[in-house]
Amino acid sequence: MDGLEEIVALFVVVVAITAIAHRIGVLSPILLVIVGIGLSFVPGLHHVQLDPQIVLVGILPPLLYVAALETSVPAFRYNLRPILLLAVGLVLFTAFAVGLSLTALLGLPFAICLALGAVVAPPDAVSATAVARRIGLPRRMVTVLEGESLINDATALVLLRIATAVALGQAVTGWSIAKETAIAVLGGLLIGAVGAVVLAHVHKRITNPLLDNAVSLLAPYLVFLPAERIHASGVVAVVVTGLYLGHRLPTLMSAGSRLQMEAFWRMVKFLLEGVVFLLVGLHMYGIFRDFSHGFSWGQGLVAVGVVVGVVIVARLAWLFPATYLARLVPAIRHRKERPSWAIPTVLGWAGMRGAVTLAAALALPPVVPGGLTYPRPLFLVLAFAVIVATLVIQGATLPGLARRLNVPVDEAKEDALVEAAVQHEASRAGRERLDAAADGAPESVVERLRDVATSRSNLAWERLGRPDRETPSLAYARLRREMLNAERDVFRSARDTGRIPEEVLRRAQRDMDLEESLLDRGDQ
């Protein structure tokens, strides 16, 4: 197959496998990796290779950007301490634990073992947050997992850069490490902040939804590439820009732009994540085919067991002290309740790795001083084993573990209560603004708008309960949906008989689709 056919085939498989995963109740990333492993042994697919730059430069920035756009800045700021403990402290702890274990086991130089530790240290939160949302874990746990995934790649990639430089024999001092870290972090923060301000100004001046979406697609690359050019952290730059723009999105874009952008990014995220997990599986054949380099399969299996075990245990060993020792600080103890031990247990088990781990492994240098002392094929096997073991084993068992430990579910009723109260205030504010601006408007129009505000407020209160009888809002939605279906039939018939052109049908269809989307919102 040529390049275009391969891309189309990958998308087809992603769509089909995701549909099957939803039907049988399995996480799509897990099933995509398993299917990819199976497909890797199919003749003709052995040559599929993932260029690490495609992931690190092409796919990672937009995925980080859309995650940052959807992250609550107040929640992120409130949970900054646990997020940093995981995204920075845990990544360093895991990388050094893996490096020391491999050095003791294989007798390899510590620097190159630390590089592998940096490769396998950062979890991929795609599957973890998918499980968390599906089983309704508390929002704070989801926020911590999402916040960790926004920053941990930056920590791991900076550490990988330093460890690789040492392994290649370059002179690295404490000052040079501090300098490179400062450039990476501060440079990423500066470029991200500048990019956020500039892009916010651009978005505010654009009135065309298509142009807004085009700018949004380019935004992660416009900050990532300049940051990487000056050896700053492109990950930090993208996260800063995404958090700032996401927080100010309601005032930067029109309603049409926001609706279109949400749908656009959902599709991009779905396709990119699916293709990446499928490619992880497709690499299995090539990685294990090249496994040799003076190490027997017995040695390789022992190394796999050690590295996978260290990665899993290190996360659990870090989370419990990080959760409870921090409470020795009076300010933290008085501000937050003591969490149940089930919380760090579930967070510790949600350490699935993903495509960034494989891409970073493929980016490891082919040779280092000493030649055969560096078994790169073994390192690729170790990285791949960590991905599969954590994704399949932990991802598949995380829902059951959360249920067995009786982790509190998400605060759905509390959310509905708060939403109803705020919606009541919003409706009252809307009616007051209507009364102030209604001079000269027909009274029938004013009354109709008052009814709309009242209906929205009533709908919010109705969501607090699910009585057996049909609520007025649900009855309205059901009947109005039947009316819209009848109206669509009339417009299509008029188009088919030539009474109206296609353009008229599309405009009417769009208006009816928008109205029906509001009805669907009311059913939720």
VEXDREN-2710 file (C-alpha; in Angstrom, 1 decimal):
% VEXDREN-2710
k/r/px/py/pz
1/MET/0.0/0.0/0.0
2/ASP/1.2/3.5/-0.7
3/GLY/1.1/6.3/2.0
4/LEU/-2.4/7.5/1.3
5/GLU/-3.9/4.0/1.3
6/GLU/-2.2/3.3/4.6
7/ILE/-3.6/6.4/6.2
8/VAL/-7.1/5.6/5.0
9/ALA/-6.8/2.0/6.2
10/LEU/-5.7/3.2/9.6
11/PHE/-8.6/5.5/9.9
12/VAL/-11.0/2.8/8.8
13/VAL/-9.7/0.3/11.4
14/VAL/-9.8/3.0/14.1
15/VAL/-13.5/3.8/13.4
16/ALA/-14.4/0.1/13.2
17/ILE/-12.6/-1.0/16.4
18/THR/-13.8/2.0/18.4
19/ALA/-17.4/1.1/17.4
20/ILE/-16.9/-2.5/18.5
21/ALA/-15.2/-1.4/21.7
22/HIS/-18.3/0.8/22.6
23/ARG/-20.6/-2.0/21.7
24/ILE/-18.9/-4.6/24.0
25/GLY/-18.0/-2.1/26.7
26/VAL/-14.2/-2.2/26.4
27/LEU/-11.9/0.8/26.4
28/SER/-11.1/1.6/22.8
29/PRO/-7.3/2.2/23.4
30/ILE/-7.0/-1.3/24.9
31/LEU/-8.8/-2.9/22.0
32/LEU/-6.9/-0.8/19.4
33/VAL/-3.5/-1.9/20.8
34/ILE/-4.6/-5.6/20.9
35/VAL/-5.9/-5.4/17.3
36/GLY/-2.7/-3.6/16.2
37/ILE/-0.6/-6.4/17.7
38/GLY/-2.6/-8.9/15.8
39/LEU/-2.3/-6.9/12.5
40/SER/1.5/-6.6/13.0
41/PHE/1.8/-10.3/12.1
42/VAL/-0.2/-10.0/8.9
43/PRO/2.1/-10.2/5.8
44/GLY/2.5/-6.8/4.2
45/LEU/2.1/-4.8/7.4
46/HIS/5.5/-5.6/8.8
47/HIS/7.0/-2.4/7.3
48/VAL/4.7/0.0/9.2
49/GLN/7.0/2.3/11.1
50/LEU/6.2/5.2/13.5
51/ASP/8.6/8.1/13.0
52/PRO/9.0/9.4/16.6
53/GLN/8.9/13.0/15.2
54/ILE/5.4/12.4/13.9
55/VAL/4.2/11.8/17.4
56/LEU/6.4/14.2/19.3
57/VAL/6.0/17.1/16.9
58/GLY/2.9/16.2/14.8
59/ILE/0.5/14.5/17.1
60/LEU/1.4/15.5/20.7
61/PRO/0.9/19.3/20.3
62/PRO/-2.7/19.2/19.2
63/LEU/-3.6/16.5/21.8
64/LEU/-2.1/18.5/24.6
65/TYR/-3.7/21.7/23.2
66/VAL/-7.3/20.3/23.2
67/ALA/-6.7/18.8/26.6
68/ALA/-5.6/22.1/28.0
69/LEU/-8.6/23.9/26.3
70/GLU/-10.9/21.6/28.2
71/THR/-9.2/21.8/31.6
72/SER/-10.7/24.1/34.2
73/VAL/-8.1/26.6/35.2
74/PRO/-9.5/27.2/38.7
75/ALA/-9.6/23.4/39.3
76/PHE/-6.0/23.1/37.9
77/ARG/-4.8/25.8/40.2
78/TYR/-6.5/24.4/43.2
79/ASN/-5.0/20.9/42.6
80/LEU/-1.6/22.2/41.5
81/ARG/0.3/20.6/44.4
82/PRO/-0.8/17.0/43.7
83/ILE/-0.5/17.6/39.9
84/LEU/3.1/18.8/40.3
85/LEU/3.9/15.9/42.7
86/LEU/2.9/13.5/40.0
87/ALA/3.9/15.3/36.9
88/VAL/7.4/16.2/38.2
89/GLY/8.2/14.4/41.3
90/LEU/6.8/11.0/40.3
91/VAL/8.3/11.1/36.8
92/LEU/11.8/11.8/38.3
93/PHE/11.2/9.1/41.0
94/THR/10.1/6.5/38.4
95/ALA/12.9/7.3/36.0
96/PHE/15.6/7.0/38.6
97/ALA/14.1/3.8/40.0
98/VAL/14.0/2.2/36.6
99/GLY/17.6/3.5/35.8
100/LEU/19.0/2.1/39.0
101/SER/17.2/-1.3/38.6
102/LEU/18.4/-1.8/35.0
103/THR/22.0/-0.8/35.9
104/ALA/22.0/-3.3/38.8
105/LEU/20.4/-6.0/36.6
106/LEU/22.3/-5.6/33.3
107/GLY/25.4/-3.8/34.4
108/LEU/24.8/-1.0/31.8
109/PRO/25.9/2.6/32.2
110/PHE/23.5/4.5/34.5
111/ALA/23.0/7.4/32.1
112/ILE/21.5/5.3/29.3
113/CYS/19.4/3.3/31.8
114/LEU/18.1/6.6/33.1
115/ALA/17.2/7.6/29.6
116/LEU/15.0/4.5/29.4
117/GLY/13.6/5.4/32.8
118/ALA/12.6/8.8/31.4
119/VAL/11.0/7.1/28.4
120/VAL/8.7/4.9/30.5
121/ALA/8.0/7.3/33.3
122/PRO/5.2/9.5/32.0
123/PRO/1.7/8.0/31.9
124/ASP/-0.7/8.6/29.1
125/ALA/-4.0/9.8/30.6
126/VAL/-6.2/9.1/27.6
127/SER/-7.3/5.7/28.9
128/ALA/-7.1/6.6/32.6
129/THR/-9.5/9.6/32.2
130/ALA/-11.7/7.6/29.9
131/VAL/-12.2/5.0/32.6
132/ALA/-12.5/7.7/35.3
133/ARG/-15.3/9.5/33.4
134/ARG/-17.1/6.3/32.5
135/ILE/-17.4/5.0/36.1
136/GLY/-17.9/8.5/37.5
137/LEU/-14.9/9.0/39.6
138/PRO/-14.8/12.2/41.7
139/ARG/-14.0/15.2/39.6
140/ARG/-10.9/16.0/41.6
141/MET/-9.3/12.7/40.7
142/VAL/-10.1/13.3/37.0
143/THR/-8.6/16.8/37.3
144/VAL/-5.4/15.4/38.8
145/LEU/-5.0/12.8/36.1
146/GLU/-5.6/15.3/33.4
147/GLY/-3.3/17.9/34.9
148/GLU/-0.6/15.3/35.3
149/SER/-0.8/14.3/31.7
150/LEU/-0.4/18.0/30.6
151/ILE/2.9/18.4/32.3
152/ASN/4.6/15.0/32.8
153/ASP/5.7/14.7/29.1
154/ALA/7.7/18.0/29.6
155/THR/9.5/16.6/32.6
156/ALA/10.2/13.3/30.9
157/LEU/11.5/14.8/27.7
158/VAL/13.8/17.2/29.5
159/LEU/15.2/14.4/31.6
160/LEU/15.6/12.3/28.4
161/ARG/17.5/15.0/26.7
162/ILE/19.9/15.4/29.7
163/ALA/20.4/11.6/30.1
164/THR/21.0/11.1/26.4
165/ALA/23.6/13.8/26.4
166/VAL/25.4/12.1/29.2
167/ALA/25.2/8.8/27.6
168/LEU/26.7/10.2/24.3
169/GLY/29.7/11.4/26.3
170/GLN/28.9/15.1/26.3
171/ALA/30.1/17.1/29.3
172/VAL/27.2/17.7/31.6
173/THR/27.6/19.6/34.9
174/GLY/25.1/20.7/37.6
175/TRP/25.1/24.2/36.1
176/SER/24.4/23.0/32.6
177/ILE/21.5/20.8/33.9
178/ALA/20.1/23.8/35.8
179/LYS/20.5/26.0/32.8
180/GLU/18.8/23.6/30.4
181/THR/15.9/23.0/32.8
182/ALA/15.5/26.7/33.3
183/ILE/15.5/27.3/29.6
184/ALA/13.0/24.5/29.0
185/VAL/10.5/25.6/31.7
186/LEU/10.9/29.4/31.7
187/GLY/11.2/29.5/27.9
188/GLY/8.1/27.4/27.5
189/LEU/6.2/29.6/29.9
190/LEU/7.3/32.8/28.1
191/ILE/6.5/31.6/24.6
192/GLY/3.2/30.1/25.8
193/ALA/2.2/33.3/27.4
194/VAL/3.1/35.4/24.4
195/GLY/1.4/33.0/22.1
196/ALA/-1.7/33.0/24.3
197/VAL/-2.0/36.8/24.3
198/VAL/-1.4/37.1/20.5
199/LEU/-3.8/34.3/19.6
200/ALA/-6.4/35.7/22.0
201/HIS/-6.2/39.0/20.1
202/VAL/-6.5/37.2/16.8
203/HIS/-9.5/35.2/17.9
204/LYS/-11.2/38.3/19.2
205/ARG/-10.9/40.0/15.8
206/ILE/-12.1/37.1/13.8
207/THR/-15.8/36.8/13.1
208/ASN/-15.7/33.9/10.6
209/PRO/-16.1/30.4/12.3
210/LEU/-14.0/28.7/9.6
211/LEU/-11.1/31.1/10.2
212/ASP/-11.4/30.7/14.0
213/ASN/-11.1/26.9/13.6
214/ALA/-8.1/27.3/11.2
215/VAL/-6.3/29.5/13.8
216/SER/-7.2/27.0/16.5
217/LEU/-5.7/24.1/14.5
218/LEU/-2.5/26.1/13.9
219/ALA/-2.2/27.4/17.5
220/PRO/-0.4/24.5/19.1
221/TYR/2.2/24.4/16.4
222/LEU/2.7/28.2/16.5
223/VAL/3.9/28.0/20.0
224/PHE/5.4/24.4/20.1
225/LEU/7.8/24.9/17.1
226/PRO/9.4/28.2/18.3
227/ALA/9.8/26.8/21.8
228/GLU/11.6/23.7/20.5
229/ARG/13.7/25.8/18.2
230/ILE/15.3/27.6/21.2
231/HIS/15.4/24.3/23.2
232/ALA/12.6/25.4/25.5
233/SER/9.7/23.0/26.3
234/GLY/7.2/23.0/23.6
235/VAL/4.9/21.0/25.8
236/VAL/4.9/23.7/28.5
237/ALA/4.3/26.4/25.8
238/VAL/1.3/24.5/24.4
239/VAL/-0.2/23.8/27.8
240/VAL/0.1/27.5/28.9
241/THR/-1.5/28.7/25.6
242/GLY/-4.3/26.1/25.8
243/LEU/-5.1/26.9/29.5
244/TYR/-5.3/30.6/28.9
245/LEU/-7.4/30.5/25.7
246/GLY/-9.7/27.8/27.1
247/HIS/-10.3/29.9/30.2
248/ARG/-11.2/33.0/28.1
249/LEU/-13.0/31.1/25.3
250/PRO/-16.5/32.5/26.1
251/THR/-15.3/36.0/25.5
252/LEU/-13.0/35.4/22.6
253/MET/-15.3/33.6/20.1
254/SER/-18.8/33.8/18.8
255/ALA/-21.3/31.1/19.6
256/GLY/-21.0/29.7/16.1
257/SER/-17.2/29.5/16.4
258/ARG/-17.3/27.7/19.7
259/LEU/-19.9/25.2/18.5
260/GLN/-17.9/24.4/15.4
261/MET/-14.6/24.3/17.2
262/GLU/-15.9/21.8/19.8
263/ALA/-17.1/19.4/17.1
264/PHE/-13.9/19.9/15.1
265/TRP/-11.5/19.1/18.0
266/ARG/-13.6/16.1/19.1
267/MET/-13.1/14.6/15.7
268/VAL/-9.4/15.4/15.6
269/LYS/-8.8/14.1/19.1
270/PHE/-10.7/10.9/18.3
271/LEU/-8.8/10.2/15.1
272/LEU/-5.3/11.1/16.4
273/GLU/-5.6/9.1/19.6
274/GLY/-7.0/6.1/17.8
275/VAL/-4.3/6.0/15.1
276/VAL/-1.6/6.4/17.7
277/PHE/-2.8/3.5/19.8
278/LEU/-3.2/1.3/16.7
279/LEU/0.3/2.2/15.6
280/VAL/1.6/1.2/19.0
281/GLY/0.3/-2.3/18.4
282/LEU/1.5/-2.4/14.8
283/HIS/5.1/-2.0/16.0
284/MET/5.1/-5.2/18.0
285/TYR/6.4/-7.5/15.2
286/GLY/9.2/-5.2/14.2
287/ILE/10.4/-4.6/17.7
288/PHE/10.5/-8.2/18.7
289/ARG/11.9/-9.3/15.3
290/ASP/14.9/-7.0/15.9
291/PHE/15.3/-8.2/19.5
292/SER/18.8/-9.7/19.8
293/HIS/22.0/-7.8/20.5
294/GLY/23.6/-10.3/22.7
295/PHE/20.7/-10.8/25.1
296/SER/18.8/-14.1/25.4
297/TRP/15.1/-14.3/25.7
298/GLY/15.5/-15.3/29.3
299/GLN/17.4/-12.2/30.1
300/GLY/14.9/-10.1/28.2
301/LEU/11.9/-11.6/30.1
302/VAL/13.6/-10.9/33.4
303/ALA/14.3/-7.3/32.4
304/VAL/10.7/-6.9/31.2
305/GLY/9.4/-8.2/34.6
306/VAL/11.7/-5.9/36.5
307/VAL/11.0/-2.8/34.5
308/VAL/7.2/-3.3/34.4
309/GLY/7.2/-4.1/38.1
310/VAL/9.3/-1.1/39.1
311/VAL/7.1/1.2/37.0
312/ILE/3.9/0.0/38.7
313/VAL/5.3/-0.2/42.2
314/ALA/7.0/3.2/42.0
315/ARG/3.7/4.9/41.3
316/LEU/2.0/3.3/44.2
317/ALA/5.0/3.8/46.5
318/TRP/5.1/7.5/45.6
319/LEU/1.3/8.2/45.9
320/PHE/0.7/7.1/49.4
321/PRO/3.5/9.3/51.0
322/ALA/2.6/12.1/48.7
323/THR/-1.0/11.9/49.8
324/TYR/-0.6/11.6/53.5
325/LEU/2.8/13.1/54.4
326/ALA/1.7/16.4/52.9
327/ARG/-1.0/16.6/55.6
328/LEU/1.7/17.2/58.2
329/VAL/1.7/20.8/56.8
330/PRO/-1.0/22.6/58.9
331/ALA/-2.3/24.7/56.0
332/ILE/-3.0/21.6/53.9
333/ARG/-4.4/19.6/56.8
334/HIS/-6.9/22.3/57.7
335/ARG/-7.9/23.0/54.1
336/LYS/-8.7/19.5/52.9
337/GLU/-10.3/16.4/54.5
338/ARG/-8.1/13.3/54.9
339/PRO/-8.7/11.3/51.7
340/SER/-9.6/7.6/51.9
341/TRP/-6.8/5.2/51.1
342/ALA/-8.9/4.1/48.1
343/ILE/-8.1/7.4/46.4
344/PRO/-4.3/7.0/46.1
345/THR/-4.8/3.3/45.3
346/VAL/-7.0/4.0/42.3
347/LEU/-4.8/7.0/41.2
348/GLY/-1.8/4.7/41.6
349/TRP/-3.3/2.0/39.4
350/ALA/-4.2/4.6/36.7
351/GLY/-0.7/4.8/35.4
352/MET/-1.2/3.5/31.8
353/ARG/1.5/4.4/29.3
354/GLY/0.9/5.4/25.7
355/ALA/2.4/6.5/22.4
356/VAL/4.7/9.1/23.8
357/THR/6.6/6.3/25.6
358/LEU/7.1/4.4/22.3
359/ALA/7.9/7.5/20.3
360/ALA/10.6/8.6/22.9
361/ALA/12.0/5.0/22.9
362/LEU/12.3/5.1/19.1
363/ALA/14.1/8.5/19.4
364/LEU/16.8/6.9/21.6
365/PRO/20.2/7.2/19.8
366/PRO/21.2/4.1/17.8
367/VAL/24.7/4.0/19.3
368/VAL/26.4/5.4/22.3
369/PRO/30.1/5.3/23.3
370/GLY/30.9/1.7/24.0
371/GLY/29.0/0.2/21.0
372/LEU/27.5/-3.1/22.0
373/THR/27.1/-2.1/25.7
374/TYR/23.9/-0.4/24.6
375/PRO/21.2/-2.9/23.6
376/ARG/18.7/-0.6/21.9
377/PRO/16.5/-3.4/20.7
378/LEU/16.1/-4.6/24.3
379/PHE/15.2/-1.1/25.3
380/LEU/12.5/-0.9/22.7
381/VAL/11.1/-4.2/23.9
382/LEU/11.1/-2.9/27.5
383/ALA/9.3/0.3/26.5
384/PHE/6.7/-1.7/24.4
385/ALA/6.2/-4.1/27.3
386/VAL/5.5/-1.3/29.7
387/ILE/2.9/0.2/27.4
388/VAL/1.1/-3.1/26.8
389/ALA/1.3/-4.3/30.4
390/THR/0.0/-1.1/31.9
391/LEU/-2.6/-0.3/29.3
392/VAL/-4.1/-3.8/29.0
393/ILE/-3.7/-5.0/32.6
394/GLN/-4.3/-1.8/34.5
395/GLY/-6.7/-0.3/32.0
396/ALA/-8.9/-3.4/32.0
397/THR/-8.9/-3.8/35.8
398/LEU/-9.2/-0.2/36.9
399/PRO/-13.1/0.0/36.7
400/GLY/-13.4/-3.2/38.9
401/LEU/-10.8/-1.9/41.3
402/ALA/-12.6/1.4/41.8
403/ARG/-15.9/-0.4/42.3
404/ARG/-14.4/-2.9/44.8
405/LEU/-12.9/-0.1/46.8
406/ASN/-16.1/1.9/46.8
407/VAL/-14.5/5.0/45.5
408/PRO/-17.1/7.8/45.6
409/VAL/-18.9/8.5/42.4
410/ASP/-18.9/11.9/40.6
411/GLU/-21.0/14.6/42.2
412/ALA/-23.8/14.5/39.6
413/LYS/-26.7/15.6/41.9
414/GLU/-24.5/18.3/43.5
415/ASP/-23.7/19.5/40.0
416/ALA/-27.4/19.6/39.0
417/LEU/-28.3/21.5/42.2
418/VAL/-25.6/24.1/41.6
419/GLU/-26.5/24.4/37.9
420/ALA/-30.2/24.9/38.8
421/ALA/-29.4/27.6/41.3
422/VAL/-27.1/29.5/38.9
423/GLN/-29.5/29.0/36.0
424/HIS/-32.2/30.6/38.1
425/GLU/-29.9/33.6/38.7
426/ALA/-29.0/33.7/35.0
427/SER/-32.6/33.6/33.9
428/ARG/-33.5/36.4/36.3
429/ALA/-30.5/38.5/35.0
430/GLY/-31.7/37.8/31.5
431/ARG/-35.3/39.0/32.3
432/GLU/-33.9/42.1/33.9
433/ARG/-31.8/42.9/30.8
434/LEU/-34.8/42.2/28.6
435/ASP/-37.0/44.7/30.6
436/ALA/-34.3/47.3/30.2
437/ALA/-33.9/46.8/26.5
438/ALA/-37.5/46.1/25.5
439/ASP/-38.5/49.7/24.8
440/GLY/-40.4/49.7/21.5
441/ALA/-40.4/45.9/21.0
442/PRO/-43.7/44.2/20.4
443/GLU/-45.2/42.9/23.7
444/SER/-45.7/39.4/22.1
445/VAL/-42.0/39.2/21.4
446/VAL/-41.1/40.2/25.0
447/GLU/-43.5/37.7/26.5
448/ARG/-42.1/35.0/24.3
449/LEU/-38.6/35.7/25.5
450/ARG/-39.8/35.8/29.1
451/ASP/-41.2/32.3/28.6
452/VAL/-37.9/31.1/27.1
453/ALA/-36.0/32.3/30.2
454/THR/-38.6/30.7/32.5
455/SER/-38.4/27.4/30.6
456/ARG/-34.7/27.2/30.9
457/SER/-34.8/27.8/34.6
458/ASN/-37.5/25.1/35.1
459/LEU/-35.6/22.6/33.0
460/ALA/-32.5/23.0/35.2
461/TRP/-34.6/22.3/38.3
462/GLU/-36.3/19.3/36.7
463/ARG/-32.9/17.6/36.1
464/LEU/-32.5/17.3/39.9
465/GLY/-34.9/14.3/39.9
466/ARG/-36.1/11.6/37.6
467/PRO/-39.7/10.9/38.5
468/ASP/-41.5/8.0/36.9
469/ARG/-43.9/10.3/35.1
470/GLU/-42.8/12.4/32.1
471/THR/-41.8/15.9/33.1
472/PRO/-43.1/18.9/31.1
473/SER/-39.7/19.5/29.6
474/LEU/-39.3/15.9/28.5
475/ALA/-42.8/15.9/27.0
476/TYR/-42.0/19.2/25.2
477/ALA/-38.7/17.7/23.8
478/ARG/-40.5/14.5/22.6
479/LEU/-43.3/16.3/20.9
480/ARG/-41.2/19.0/19.4
481/ARG/-38.9/16.3/18.0
482/GLU/-41.8/14.7/16.3
483/MET/-42.8/18.1/14.9
484/LEU/-39.3/18.7/13.5
485/ASN/-39.3/15.3/11.8
486/ALA/-42.5/16.3/10.0
487/GLU/-41.1/19.7/9.1
488/ARG/-38.0/18.1/7.6
489/ASP/-40.1/15.8/5.5
490/VAL/-42.0/18.8/4.0
491/PHE/-38.7/20.6/3.2
492/ARG/-37.2/17.5/1.6
493/SER/-40.3/17.0/-0.5
494/ALA/-40.3/20.6/-1.6
495/ARG/-36.6/20.2/-2.6
496/ASP/-37.3/16.9/-4.5
497/THR/-40.2/18.5/-6.5
498/GLY/-38.2/21.6/-7.4
499/ARG/-40.2/24.1/-5.3
500/ILE/-37.1/25.2/-3.4
501/PRO/-33.4/25.0/-4.2
502/GLU/-30.8/22.9/-2.2
503/GLU/-29.5/26.0/-0.5
504/VAL/-32.9/26.7/1.1
505/LEU/-33.2/23.2/2.4
506/ARG/-29.7/23.3/3.9
507/ARG/-30.4/26.6/5.8
508/ALA/-33.7/25.2/7.1
509/GLN/-32.1/21.9/8.0
510/ARG/-29.3/23.7/9.9
511/ASP/-31.9/25.7/11.9
512/MET/-33.8/22.6/12.8
513/ASP/-30.7/20.6/13.7
514/LEU/-29.6/23.4/16.1
515/GLU/-33.0/23.4/17.7
516/GLU/-33.0/19.6/18.1
517/SER/-29.5/19.7/19.6
518/LEU/-31.0/21.8/22.3
519/LEU/-33.7/19.3/22.8
520/ASP/-31.1/16.5/23.2
521/ARG/-29.4/18.7/25.9
522/GLY/-32.7/18.8/27.7
523/ASP/-32.9/15.0/27.7
524/GLN/-29.5/14.6/29.4
END
